[in-house]
């Protein structure tokens, strides 16, 4: 049975919009102006796409890119305020993949017309497409995606090969610690969305889920998947030589831990590769054992004896022999219900996410594309070195719990999971299930 979504809008929302002096988009000499509100990360590439699509429209419309705040919660809040205030200057918007159900149920995102939905579906990777869908209806078009990989130091591996499972990785890290070598496993353990991503990936890889397909029924405590996931998290946090700052680590801290020479492994997004390449000149030297040294050995975390030492590998499995189901990120483009030009907005949507623009987003901005054709293109493969691992990960992707109550679910779940080293797996499973029920109820989801 479809649930009713009861949303309570703050009284100050309309006031905020009025105070901001927002105006509806009008027509200029070169046609209709479509506003494209985007995330701050990748804004330069989104602006370039807007310029390309404006030129291709040949005067029928122009696309103006406008940047939302840096923080994801602030992005969501600004969009919600504009939508509830009836801001007609909002035509197109980038939606974080976790917002689809909420924006669909609230009536804020316009469902894609059948012909547009068919065009978007053709040639788009399954995982990103699923993230743009709610109750079997496509409410957005996948613009880019993201997936985590295992990044490791080849010089620290016993046989030069990365671990295939979390159990293997914990064992290798423990052995490295016993030898006085870099042994940290970089994970996002701080109380924020990154912690939810880590837990959800382990849970899905173990065969579990937070909620059922209806977005309401709590399934987290079904079976033993959640306890398996929590046991791995606890062992990573308490292993010999574990990162002492794990409970406060986010993606940036995890990346810097590797670049400092203290980390042997990290699970992180592809942005870490261009990041370490950009900082190559500032990386510390390492000695023949892999420890940081003040002596100029010519070797660093990135390069050892002239060969690449910082490498990507498939995300570690939870169940041996079964690939991990990695939680994807990324952004989708939706047409706002406030738009006074929805037909033109849908046309612009197809341009903004086309092959040319997705290629630029990936190569210049680092975010993986959602179009299958790019992963088969030798030119793209050369320009995007981690393409093989990214594609393999996306083929077994997991999405975060699809529920209009997702924001509350994530907040309450991460409050239970942090600090990670204090997790008591059997007890924590029950506590997590109760918090998810609380989140669903508090958001007004009713039968």
C-alpha positions, 0 to 999 in steps of 0.5 A: 500500500502506498504511504501518505507523506505528511510534510510540515513546512516551517512558517519562515520559509516564505518569509525567507524567500521574500527577504531574499528578493527572489523573482520569477525567471522571465524572457530575454531577447534570446529566449527563455531563461532556465535556472539550473541550481547545482551543488557547489562541488563540480559547479565549474563543470555544471556552468560549462555544461549550461553554456554548451546547452545554451549555445545548442538551444540556438536562442530558444532558451538559455541555461543559467547555472546557479550554485547552492551552498557547499554543505549538502544539508544546506543545499537541501534546505535552500531548495526546499525553501524555494519550492515551498515558497513557489519560487518560479525562478527555480527550473532545474536542480541537482538532487543528491541521490538520497533525496529522490523519495522525499522530493517525489512524495512532497511533489517538488520534482516533476516525473519525467514524461514517458519519452524523456524517461525512455531516453534517460533509461536507454544506456544509463547504468542500473544503479544510478537509474535506481537512485532516481526512481521512486515507486517505479517512477523516474523523477530525475535523470542521473547526471553523475554517480560515485562509488567507493573503491579500496585504495592501497599501498602496494609496498605494504602488501605481503605479496603486492596484492590487495586484500579481497575481503574485510577479514583479510584486510584486518589481518594484514593491518594487524600484521603491519602494526606488529612490525611497526609499519603503517597499518591504518585502515582509513574509513569514515567513522565520524558521526555524519553521512559518511558513516551511514555510507560505510554501514549501508555498504557493509549491510547490503554486502552481507545481504541486508537492508535498512528498510523494505522497498516501501520505504517504511517497513524496517528490515534492519534487524532481519537475519544476521546481516546487520550484526555481521556489518557491525562486527566488521566495523568494531574490529576495524576500529579496535584492531592493533594499530588502528587509526586513533582518530577513526571516530572523527574521520571524514573523507578528507581526513581519510585521504590525508591519512594516506598522503601522510604515510600513516595509512595502509588502506583507505575506502574512499571515492575516486577523488583521492587519485587526482588529489594525491597526484596534485599533492605529489610534490609535497608527499613525505619520503618513505624508507625501504620498510615503508615508514616516513623518513626525512631522508630523500629516498626518491620513494613516496606513498605515490611512487616507489622505484619509479612505479605506481604505489598508490593503487585502486582495487575492488571494495573488499567483500563481506562474504568471500567470493561475492563482490561488495555492494557499494553504496553509490553517491552522485547527483541527479537532475530534476525539473522543479514543480515551480518551473513555468517552462517544464517542457524546455526544462526537460529538453535542457535536462537531456543536454546537461547530462549528455555524453559530452558534458558527462565526459567533462564532469568526469575528466575535469571534476573527477565524478564518474559518469552514468552513461555506459558508452563512456566506459567503453570509450578508449579515449575516456579510459585513458583520461580516467585511470580508475574507470575499470574498478569504478564500472565494476563497482557500479555494476554491483551497486547498492543505494541508500535506504529509499525512503521519504524519511531518509534524512531522519534515518541517517541522522539517528543511525549515525548517532548510534554508530558513533563512536565506532569502537564502542559498538556492541553488535548484538545490542546495537542491532536492536537499537538501530532498528528502534531508531529507524522506526522512530525516524519513520514515525517522526517524519509522518509516514503513515499507512 
